Amino acid sequence: QVQLVESGGGLVQAGGSLRLSCAASGSINSINAMGWYRQAPGKQREMVALITNGGNINYADSVKGRFTIFRDNAKNTVYLQMNSLKPEDTADYFCNAYEVGWSGKIDYWGQGTQVTVSS
């Protein structure tokens, strides 16, 4: 089992910045990748950024050039630096970790943190 605890959400004006943190605990050696998803009201949850153990990174097209995902392995923490925020970035942001084992892919989720960008 993996536990994920997020922090760093809040209210910010358009053009501003926020940094989200996600601390992992438990069976962290089983994790293959960690990342961030978001879900806006009335919309499906979507991937924002993902970083694998090998260091490969993927971003949603909508955040490329504005968001940066990075990790501190010593702290078992993944961060999402969000710059040049737009009102359309408003959503609940969820930390995700997954492992792939003999039984298939297992996803773990944090409780979510709210990001609100005012115009």
C-alpha positions as CSV (number, residue, x, y, z in Angstrom):
1,Q,0.0,0.0,0.0
2,V,1.0,3.5,-0.7
3,Q,-0.3,6.6,1.0
4,L,-0.2,10.0,-0.7
5,V,-0.7,13.4,1.1
6,E,-1.0,16.6,-1.0
7,S,-0.6,20.2,0.0
8,G,-0.2,23.6,-1.6
9,G,-3.5,24.4,-3.2
10,G,-5.3,27.7,-2.8
11,L,-6.6,30.8,-4.4
12,V,-4.4,32.8,-6.8
13,Q,-5.0,35.4,-9.4
14,A,-4.5,34.7,-13.1
15,G,-0.8,34.9,-14.0
16,G,0.2,33.9,-10.5
17,S,2.0,30.7,-9.3
18,L,1.4,27.9,-6.9
19,R,3.4,24.8,-5.9
20,L,1.7,21.5,-5.0
21,S,3.5,18.9,-3.0
22,C,2.8,15.2,-2.7
23,A,4.5,13.1,-0.1
24,A,4.4,9.4,-0.5
25,S,4.8,6.8,2.3
26,G,4.3,3.1,2.7
27,S,5.5,0.7,0.0
28,I,7.2,3.4,-2.0
29,N,9.7,1.0,-3.6
30,S,6.9,-0.5,-5.6
31,I,6.0,2.8,-7.3
32,N,6.7,3.0,-11.0
33,A,5.6,6.6,-11.5
34,M,4.0,9.5,-9.8
35,G,2.0,12.4,-11.2
36,W,-0.8,14.9,-11.0
37,Y,-4.3,14.8,-12.3
38,R,-7.0,17.4,-12.1
39,Q,-10.8,17.4,-12.3
40,A,-12.8,20.6,-12.9
41,P,-16.5,20.7,-12.1
42,G,-18.5,18.8,-14.6
43,K,-15.5,17.4,-16.3
44,Q,-13.6,14.2,-16.4
45,R,-10.4,13.8,-14.5
46,E,-7.4,14.4,-16.7
47,M,-3.6,13.8,-16.5
48,V,-1.6,17.0,-15.9
49,A,1.9,15.7,-15.5
50,L,3.7,12.4,-14.9
51,I,7.2,11.5,-13.9
52,T,8.5,7.9,-14.0
53,N,11.2,6.3,-12.0
54,G,13.4,6.6,-15.0
55,G,12.9,10.3,-15.2
56,N,10.6,10.4,-18.2
57,I,8.1,13.2,-18.0
58,N,4.9,13.8,-19.7
59,Y,2.7,16.9,-19.6
60,A,-0.8,17.7,-20.9
61,D,-0.6,20.0,-23.9
62,S,-2.6,22.6,-21.9
63,V,0.1,23.0,-19.3
64,K,3.3,22.6,-21.3
65,G,5.7,25.5,-20.8
66,R,3.8,26.6,-17.7
67,F,3.9,23.7,-15.3
68,T,6.9,21.7,-14.1
69,I,6.9,18.4,-12.3
70,F,9.9,17.4,-10.3
71,R,10.7,15.2,-7.3
72,D,12.9,14.9,-4.3
73,N,13.7,11.3,-3.8
74,A,15.2,11.9,-0.4
75,K,11.8,13.2,0.8
76,N,9.7,10.8,-1.3
77,T,7.9,13.9,-2.6
78,V,6.8,15.0,-6.0
79,Y,6.1,18.6,-6.7
80,L,4.1,20.5,-9.3
81,Q,5.2,24.0,-9.9
82,M,2.4,25.9,-11.7
83,N,3.3,29.3,-13.3
84,S,1.3,31.6,-15.4
85,L,-1.9,30.2,-14.0
86,K,-5.2,30.7,-15.9
87,P,-8.8,30.5,-14.8
88,E,-9.2,27.3,-16.8
89,D,-6.6,25.7,-14.5
90,T,-9.2,25.9,-11.7
91,A,-9.8,22.3,-10.5
92,D,-9.2,19.8,-7.8
93,Y,-5.7,18.4,-8.2
94,F,-5.0,14.8,-7.2
95,C,-1.6,13.2,-6.7
96,N,-1.3,9.8,-8.3
97,A,1.2,7.0,-7.9
98,Y,1.0,3.6,-9.7
99,E,2.8,0.3,-9.6
100,V,2.7,-2.5,-12.1
101,G,3.0,-5.9,-10.7
102,W,2.0,-9.5,-11.5
103,S,-1.6,-8.6,-10.8
104,G,-1.6,-5.6,-13.2
105,K,-1.6,-1.9,-12.6
106,I,-2.6,-0.5,-9.2
107,D,-3.3,3.2,-8.8
108,Y,-3.1,5.1,-5.6
109,W,-4.6,8.6,-5.1
110,G,-4.3,11.4,-2.7
111,Q,-7.3,13.2,-1.2
112,G,-7.0,16.1,-3.5
113,T,-6.3,19.8,-3.1
114,Q,-8.3,22.6,-4.6
115,V,-6.7,25.2,-6.9
116,T,-8.8,28.3,-7.8
117,V,-7.5,30.8,-10.3
118,S,-9.4,34.1,-10.4
119,S,-9.6,36.3,-13.5
